[in-house]
Amino acid sequence: MAVDLRTRLAHVELPNPILTASGCAGSGRELAQFLDVAKLGGIVTKSVMVAPRAGRPTPRMAETPSGMLNSIGLQGPGIDAFLQRDLPWLLSRGARAVVSIAGGTVDEFAELAGRLSGASGVTAVEVNISCPNVEDRGQVFACDPEAAAAVIEAVRGRLRYDVPVFAKLSPDVTDIVSVAGACVAAGADGLSMINTLLGMAIDTQTMRPLLAGLTGGLSGPAIRPIAVRCIWQVHEAFPDVPIIGMGGVSTGADALELILAGAAMVSVGTAIFNDPSACIRILRELDDELATRGIDRLADVIGLAHEPGRMPGRRLSGNVI
Ligand SMILES: Cc1cc2nc3c(=O)[nH]c(=O)nc-3n(C[C@H](O)[C@H](O)[C@H](O)COP(=O)(O)O)c2cc1C
Protein backbone atom coordinates (compact mmCIF):
# COMPACT_ATOMS: atom_id res chain seq x y z
CA MET A 1 0.00 0.00 0.00
CA ALA A 2 1.35 3.42 -1.00
CA VAL A 3 -0.68 5.35 1.58
CA ASP A 4 -0.61 5.16 5.38
CA LEU A 5 -4.11 3.76 5.90
CA ARG A 6 -3.92 3.33 9.66
CA THR A 7 -6.96 4.56 11.55
CA ARG A 8 -8.33 4.50 15.07
CA LEU A 9 -11.33 2.60 16.33
CA ALA A 10 -11.49 4.70 19.51
CA HIS A 11 -8.17 3.86 21.29
CA VAL A 12 -7.54 0.75 19.14
CA GLU A 13 -5.38 1.20 16.05
CA LEU A 14 -6.41 -0.64 12.87
CA PRO A 15 -4.02 -1.18 9.93
CA ASN A 16 -6.67 0.04 7.49
CA PRO A 17 -10.26 1.32 7.59
CA ILE A 18 -12.13 -1.38 5.62
CA LEU A 19 -14.39 -3.69 7.63
CA THR A 20 -17.18 -6.07 6.71
CA ALA A 21 -20.70 -4.88 7.62
CA SER A 22 -22.62 -6.85 10.21
CA GLY A 23 -24.85 -9.55 8.72
CA CYS A 24 -23.16 -9.57 5.32
CA ALA A 25 -20.26 -11.96 5.96
CA GLY A 26 -21.50 -14.20 8.79
CA SER A 27 -18.63 -14.50 11.21
CA GLY A 28 -16.01 -14.26 8.47
CA ARG A 29 -15.62 -17.97 7.70
CA GLU A 30 -17.53 -17.75 4.40
CA LEU A 31 -15.15 -15.04 3.17
CA ALA A 32 -11.96 -16.97 3.92
CA GLN A 33 -12.00 -18.81 0.56
CA PHE A 34 -11.94 -15.44 -1.23
CA LEU A 35 -9.60 -13.33 0.90
CA ASP A 36 -7.30 -13.30 3.90
CA VAL A 37 -9.57 -12.01 6.68
CA ALA A 38 -6.53 -10.71 8.60
CA LYS A 39 -5.81 -8.24 5.76
CA LEU A 40 -8.98 -6.25 6.48
CA GLY A 41 -9.24 -3.60 9.18
CA GLY A 42 -11.64 -5.99 10.89
CA ILE A 43 -14.54 -8.39 10.57
CA VAL A 44 -17.83 -7.13 12.02
CA THR A 45 -19.78 -10.28 12.83
CA LYS A 46 -23.51 -10.89 12.32
CA SER A 47 -25.46 -9.52 15.31
CA VAL A 48 -25.54 -12.26 17.91
CA MET A 49 -28.35 -12.63 20.45
CA VAL A 50 -28.44 -14.48 23.77
CA ALA A 51 -30.34 -17.50 22.37
CA PRO A 52 -30.10 -19.19 18.93
CA ARG A 53 -32.65 -17.87 16.42
CA ALA A 54 -34.07 -19.22 13.17
CA GLY A 55 -34.82 -15.80 11.67
CA ARG A 56 -37.92 -14.81 9.70
CA PRO A 57 -39.78 -16.88 7.08
CA THR A 58 -38.74 -16.95 3.39
CA PRO A 59 -38.68 -15.26 0.91
CA ARG A 60 -36.59 -12.80 2.85
CA MET A 61 -34.47 -11.11 0.19
CA ALA A 62 -35.67 -9.02 -2.77
CA GLU A 63 -33.76 -6.99 -5.34
CA THR A 64 -34.78 -3.36 -5.73
CA PRO A 65 -33.45 -0.57 -7.98
CA SER A 66 -29.81 -0.01 -6.91
CA GLY A 67 -30.33 -1.96 -3.71
CA MET A 68 -31.96 -4.85 -1.94
CA LEU A 69 -34.48 -5.56 0.79
CA ASN A 70 -33.82 -8.17 3.46
CA SER A 71 -35.86 -9.51 6.32
CA ILE A 72 -33.41 -12.11 7.63
CA GLY A 73 -34.44 -11.26 11.20
CA LEU A 74 -31.25 -11.80 13.22
CA GLN A 75 -30.85 -15.50 12.48
CA GLY A 76 -27.93 -16.84 14.46
CA PRO A 77 -26.37 -19.46 16.74
CA GLY A 78 -26.69 -17.57 20.05
CA ILE A 79 -23.84 -16.27 22.20
CA ASP A 80 -22.67 -19.67 23.56
CA ALA A 81 -21.99 -21.16 20.12
CA PHE A 82 -20.53 -17.87 18.94
CA LEU A 83 -18.01 -17.84 21.77
CA GLN A 84 -17.16 -21.53 21.42
CA ARG A 85 -16.88 -21.72 17.64
CA ASP A 86 -16.95 -18.41 15.72
CA LEU A 87 -14.80 -16.06 17.78
CA PRO A 88 -11.93 -18.59 18.23
CA TRP A 89 -11.94 -19.23 14.46
CA LEU A 90 -11.59 -15.51 13.69
CA LEU A 91 -8.79 -15.12 16.22
CA SER A 92 -6.99 -18.21 14.86
CA ARG A 93 -6.91 -16.47 11.46
CA GLY A 94 -5.40 -13.30 12.93
CA ALA A 95 -8.54 -11.25 12.20
CA ARG A 96 -9.63 -8.33 14.34
CA ALA A 97 -13.11 -9.23 15.59
CA VAL A 98 -15.71 -6.51 16.04
CA VAL A 99 -18.60 -8.35 17.66
CA SER A 100 -22.11 -7.10 16.91
CA ILE A 101 -24.75 -7.78 19.57
CA ALA A 102 -28.55 -7.45 19.51
CA GLY A 103 -31.26 -7.89 22.11
CA GLY A 104 -34.94 -7.42 22.74
CA THR A 105 -34.48 -5.90 26.21
CA VAL A 106 -31.86 -3.79 27.97
CA ASP A 107 -31.08 -6.78 30.21
CA GLU A 108 -30.38 -8.99 27.20
CA PHE A 109 -27.86 -6.46 25.86
CA ALA A 110 -26.25 -6.30 29.33
CA GLU A 111 -26.01 -10.10 29.48
CA LEU A 112 -24.31 -10.22 26.07
CA ALA A 113 -21.82 -7.55 27.17
CA GLY A 114 -21.10 -9.53 30.34
CA ARG A 115 -20.46 -12.70 28.34
CA LEU A 116 -18.12 -10.86 25.95
CA SER A 117 -16.21 -9.38 28.88
CA GLY A 118 -15.09 -12.86 29.78
CA ALA A 119 -13.80 -13.55 26.26
CA SER A 120 -10.37 -12.45 25.12
CA GLY A 121 -9.56 -11.08 21.68
CA VAL A 122 -12.64 -8.89 21.12
CA THR A 123 -11.40 -5.76 19.30
CA ALA A 124 -14.65 -3.81 19.80
CA VAL A 125 -18.37 -4.33 20.29
CA GLU A 126 -20.91 -2.88 17.88
CA VAL A 127 -24.32 -2.55 19.52
CA ASN A 128 -27.12 -3.08 17.03
CA ILE A 129 -29.90 -0.99 18.57
CA SER A 130 -32.12 -1.28 15.48
CA CYS A 131 -34.12 -4.02 17.19
CA PRO A 132 -37.63 -3.90 18.58
CA ASN A 133 -37.81 -3.27 22.34
CA VAL A 134 -40.15 -6.03 23.50
CA GLU A 135 -40.82 -4.11 26.72
CA ASP A 136 -41.98 -0.99 24.87
CA ARG A 137 -44.57 -1.91 22.20
CA GLY A 138 -41.84 -3.13 19.86
CA GLN A 139 -40.51 0.41 19.43
CA VAL A 140 -37.01 0.21 17.92
CA PHE A 141 -34.35 1.22 20.51
CA ALA A 142 -32.44 3.33 17.94
CA CYS A 143 -35.53 5.46 17.24
CA ASP A 144 -35.71 6.84 20.78
CA PRO A 145 -32.71 8.67 22.34
CA GLU A 146 -33.60 7.51 25.88
CA ALA A 147 -34.04 3.84 24.95
CA ALA A 148 -30.83 3.94 22.88
CA ALA A 149 -28.93 5.49 25.80
CA ALA A 150 -30.29 2.90 28.25
CA VAL A 151 -28.87 0.08 26.09
CA ILE A 152 -25.46 1.74 25.67
CA GLU A 153 -25.20 2.52 29.40
CA ALA A 154 -26.01 -1.10 30.27
CA VAL A 155 -23.47 -2.46 27.76
CA ARG A 156 -20.76 -0.02 28.84
CA GLY A 157 -21.40 -0.95 32.47
CA ARG A 158 -20.86 -4.68 31.86
CA LEU A 159 -18.14 -4.70 29.21
CA ARG A 160 -14.43 -4.66 30.03
CA TYR A 161 -13.33 -1.01 30.13
CA ASP A 162 -10.68 -1.50 27.42
CA VAL A 163 -13.11 -2.79 24.75
CA PRO A 164 -14.59 0.11 22.73
CA VAL A 165 -18.38 0.27 22.34
CA PHE A 166 -19.85 1.49 19.04
CA ALA A 167 -23.59 2.26 18.87
CA LYS A 168 -25.09 1.39 15.49
CA LEU A 169 -27.68 3.99 14.54
CA SER A 170 -30.76 3.82 12.36
CA PRO A 171 -31.41 6.42 9.66
CA ASP A 172 -35.18 5.95 10.19
CA VAL A 173 -35.38 8.92 12.58
CA THR A 174 -36.10 12.63 12.23
CA ASP A 175 -33.03 13.75 14.17
CA ILE A 176 -30.10 11.30 14.11
CA VAL A 177 -27.85 13.82 15.91
CA SER A 178 -29.97 13.65 19.07
CA VAL A 179 -29.79 9.83 19.13
CA ALA A 180 -26.02 10.01 18.49
CA GLY A 181 -25.61 12.52 21.33
CA ALA A 182 -27.61 10.37 23.75
CA CYS A 183 -25.43 7.33 22.93
CA VAL A 184 -22.18 9.27 23.38
CA ALA A 185 -23.42 10.72 26.69
CA ALA A 186 -24.27 7.17 27.80
CA GLY A 187 -20.70 6.00 27.19
CA ALA A 188 -20.42 5.01 23.51
CA ASP A 189 -16.80 5.34 22.33
CA GLY A 190 -17.95 5.63 18.72
CA LEU A 191 -20.90 5.38 16.36
CA SER A 192 -21.71 3.15 13.39
CA MET A 193 -24.05 4.40 10.75
CA ILE A 194 -26.21 3.60 8.92
CA ASN A 195 -28.27 0.50 9.43
CA THR A 196 -30.80 -0.36 6.71
CA LEU A 197 -33.93 1.74 6.07
CA LEU A 198 -37.34 0.14 6.48
CA GLY A 199 -38.80 -0.60 3.03
CA MET A 200 -41.33 -2.77 1.24
CA ALA A 201 -41.89 -4.15 -2.27
CA ILE A 202 -44.99 -5.67 -3.90
CA ASP A 203 -44.88 -8.20 -6.75
CA THR A 204 -47.22 -6.79 -9.41
CA GLN A 205 -47.69 -10.27 -10.97
CA THR A 206 -48.89 -12.02 -7.80
CA MET A 207 -50.11 -8.69 -6.38
CA ARG A 208 -48.71 -9.72 -2.98
CA PRO A 209 -45.80 -8.38 -0.89
CA LEU A 210 -42.46 -9.82 -2.09
CA LEU A 211 -41.14 -10.56 1.40
CA ALA A 212 -42.85 -13.07 3.68
CA GLY A 213 -42.15 -10.67 6.56
CA LEU A 214 -43.84 -7.88 4.51
CA THR A 215 -41.24 -5.20 5.31
CA GLY A 216 -37.46 -5.40 5.11
CA GLY A 217 -34.27 -3.37 5.44
CA LEU A 218 -33.16 -1.48 2.34
CA SER A 219 -29.40 -1.50 1.66
CA GLY A 220 -26.98 -0.99 -1.23
CA PRO A 221 -26.07 1.97 -3.47
CA ALA A 222 -29.62 3.39 -3.21
CA ILE A 223 -28.96 4.40 0.41
CA ARG A 224 -25.46 5.89 0.05
CA PRO A 225 -26.60 9.55 -0.11
CA ILE A 226 -28.52 8.98 3.14
CA ALA A 227 -25.42 7.47 4.78
CA VAL A 228 -23.33 10.43 3.64
CA ARG A 229 -25.90 12.87 5.04
CA CYS A 230 -26.13 11.07 8.42
CA ILE A 231 -22.34 10.80 8.80
CA TRP A 232 -21.95 14.46 7.82
CA GLN A 233 -24.52 15.67 10.36
CA VAL A 234 -23.13 13.58 13.22
CA HIS A 235 -19.47 14.40 12.46
CA GLU A 236 -20.39 18.10 12.32
CA ALA A 237 -21.95 17.85 15.80
CA PHE A 238 -19.33 15.50 17.38
CA PRO A 239 -16.10 15.84 15.37
CA ASP A 240 -14.03 13.89 17.93
CA VAL A 241 -16.26 10.81 18.02
CA PRO A 242 -15.02 8.06 15.67
CA ILE A 243 -17.54 6.85 13.11
CA ILE A 244 -17.74 3.52 11.27
CA GLY A 245 -19.58 4.52 8.08
CA MET A 246 -21.59 2.13 5.92
CA GLY A 247 -24.34 2.25 3.33
CA GLY A 248 -23.96 1.45 -0.35
CA VAL A 249 -20.18 1.32 -0.56
CA SER A 250 -19.06 -0.75 -3.55
CA THR A 251 -15.89 1.03 -4.74
CA GLY A 252 -12.88 2.78 -3.21
CA ALA A 253 -14.34 6.12 -4.35
CA ASP A 254 -17.58 5.33 -2.47
CA ALA A 255 -15.53 4.59 0.67
CA LEU A 256 -13.66 7.87 0.24
CA GLU A 257 -16.98 9.74 0.04
CA LEU A 258 -18.00 8.42 3.48
CA ILE A 259 -14.54 9.22 4.87
CA LEU A 260 -14.70 12.79 3.57
CA ALA A 261 -18.07 13.12 5.34
CA GLY A 262 -16.42 12.08 8.63
CA ALA A 263 -16.11 8.28 8.80
CA ALA A 264 -12.80 6.98 10.19
CA MET A 265 -13.64 3.42 9.09
CA VAL A 266 -15.94 2.02 6.40
CA SER A 267 -17.95 -1.21 6.49
CA VAL A 268 -18.92 -2.98 3.28
CA GLY A 269 -22.19 -4.94 3.24
CA THR A 270 -24.43 -5.54 0.23
CA ALA A 271 -21.50 -5.31 -2.25
CA ILE A 272 -20.15 -8.59 -0.76
CA PHE A 273 -23.18 -10.52 -2.08
CA ASN A 274 -22.17 -9.56 -5.65
CA ASP A 275 -18.44 -9.87 -5.17
CA PRO A 276 -17.23 -11.83 -2.12
CA SER A 277 -13.77 -10.27 -2.42
CA ALA A 278 -15.21 -6.72 -2.55
CA CYS A 279 -13.57 -5.64 0.73
CA ILE A 280 -10.03 -6.32 -0.50
CA ARG A 281 -10.74 -4.71 -3.89
CA ILE A 282 -12.23 -1.62 -2.17
CA LEU A 283 -9.18 -1.40 0.12
CA ARG A 284 -6.87 -1.43 -2.93
CA GLU A 285 -9.05 1.11 -4.76
CA LEU A 286 -9.14 3.42 -1.73
CA ASP A 287 -5.35 3.31 -1.57
CA ASP A 288 -5.24 4.25 -5.29
CA GLU A 289 -7.82 7.04 -4.89
CA LEU A 290 -5.71 8.64 -2.15
CA ALA A 291 -2.36 8.06 -3.87
CA THR A 292 -3.54 9.65 -7.15
CA ARG A 293 -4.57 12.75 -5.17
CA GLY A 294 -1.09 12.98 -3.62
CA ILE A 295 -2.42 12.14 -0.14
CA ASP A 296 -0.14 10.01 1.99
CA ARG A 297 -2.19 9.59 5.15
CA LEU A 298 -5.81 8.50 5.44
CA ALA A 299 -6.02 10.45 8.72
CA ASP A 300 -5.63 13.70 6.72
CA VAL A 301 -8.90 13.26 4.84
CA ILE A 302 -11.30 12.07 7.57
CA GLY A 303 -14.07 14.70 7.59
CA LEU A 304 -12.15 16.84 5.10
CA ALA A 305 -15.33 17.88 3.24
CA HIS A 306 -16.29 19.91 6.32
CA GLU A 307 -13.26 22.15 5.92
CA PRO A 308 -13.47 24.29 2.78
CA GLY A 309 -10.05 25.58 1.85
CA ARG A 310 -8.04 22.79 3.50
CA MET A 311 -6.31 20.46 1.08
CA PRO A 312 -4.00 17.84 2.58
CA GLY A 313 -0.34 18.16 1.71
CA ARG A 314 -0.82 21.53 -0.03
CA ARG A 315 0.62 24.81 1.24
CA LEU A 316 -2.04 27.26 2.46
CA SER A 317 -1.13 30.70 3.87
CA GLY A 318 2.41 29.59 4.49
CA ASN A 319 1.49 26.48 6.55
CA VAL A 320 1.86 22.92 5.44
CA ILE A 321 -1.37 21.32 6.56
C1 LIG B 1 -28.63 -9.41 4.54
C2 LIG B 1 -28.29 -8.34 5.53
C3 LIG B 1 -28.22 -8.67 6.88
C4 LIG B 1 -27.88 -7.68 7.83
N1 LIG B 1 -27.79 -8.04 9.15
C5 LIG B 1 -27.39 -7.09 10.06
C6 LIG B 1 -27.18 -7.44 11.41
O1 LIG B 1 -27.29 -8.60 11.83
N2 LIG B 1 -26.82 -6.46 12.28
C7 LIG B 1 -26.63 -5.16 11.89
O2 LIG B 1 -26.28 -4.31 12.71
N3 LIG B 1 -26.80 -4.81 10.58
C8 LIG B 1 -27.18 -5.73 9.68
N4 LIG B 1 -27.32 -5.38 8.36
C9 LIG B 1 -27.07 -3.99 7.95
C10 LIG B 1 -25.65 -3.81 7.40
O3 LIG B 1 -24.67 -4.11 8.39
C11 LIG B 1 -25.44 -2.35 6.90
O4 LIG B 1 -25.60 -1.45 7.98
C12 LIG B 1 -26.40 -1.95 5.81
O5 LIG B 1 -26.71 -3.04 4.96
C13 LIG B 1 -25.87 -0.80 4.95
O6 LIG B 1 -24.66 -1.14 4.30
P1 LIG B 1 -24.61 -1.73 2.78
O7 LIG B 1 -25.45 -0.81 1.94
O8 LIG B 1 -23.15 -1.72 2.43
O9 LIG B 1 -25.18 -3.10 2.83
C14 LIG B 1 -27.65 -6.34 7.40
C15 LIG B 1 -27.73 -6.03 6.04
C16 LIG B 1 -28.03 -7.01 5.10
C17 LIG B 1 -28.09 -6.63 3.65
The ligand as an ORCA input file, in Angstrom:
! r2SCAN-3c Opt
* xyz 0 1
  C     -28.627     -9.413      4.537
  C     -28.290     -8.342      5.533
  C     -28.215     -8.671      6.881
  C     -27.884     -7.684      7.829
  N     -27.789     -8.038      9.146
  C     -27.394     -7.091     10.056
  C     -27.178     -7.440     11.414
  O     -27.290     -8.603     11.827
  N     -26.821     -6.460     12.282
  C     -26.633     -5.162     11.888
  O     -26.282     -4.310     12.713
  N     -26.804     -4.806     10.580
  C     -27.176     -5.734      9.676
  N     -27.319     -5.376      8.360
  C     -27.069     -3.989      7.952
  C     -25.650     -3.808      7.400
  O     -24.675     -4.108      8.387
  C     -25.437     -2.350      6.902
  O     -25.604     -1.451      7.982
  C     -26.402     -1.945      5.809
  O     -26.707     -3.043      4.963
  C     -25.872     -0.800      4.947
  O     -24.662     -1.144      4.303
  P     -24.608     -1.726      2.782
  O     -25.451     -0.814      1.939
  O     -23.148     -1.723      2.425
  O     -25.175     -3.102      2.834
  C     -27.650     -6.338      7.402
  C     -27.728     -6.026      6.041
  C     -28.034     -7.008      5.104
  C     -28.090     -6.628      3.649
*
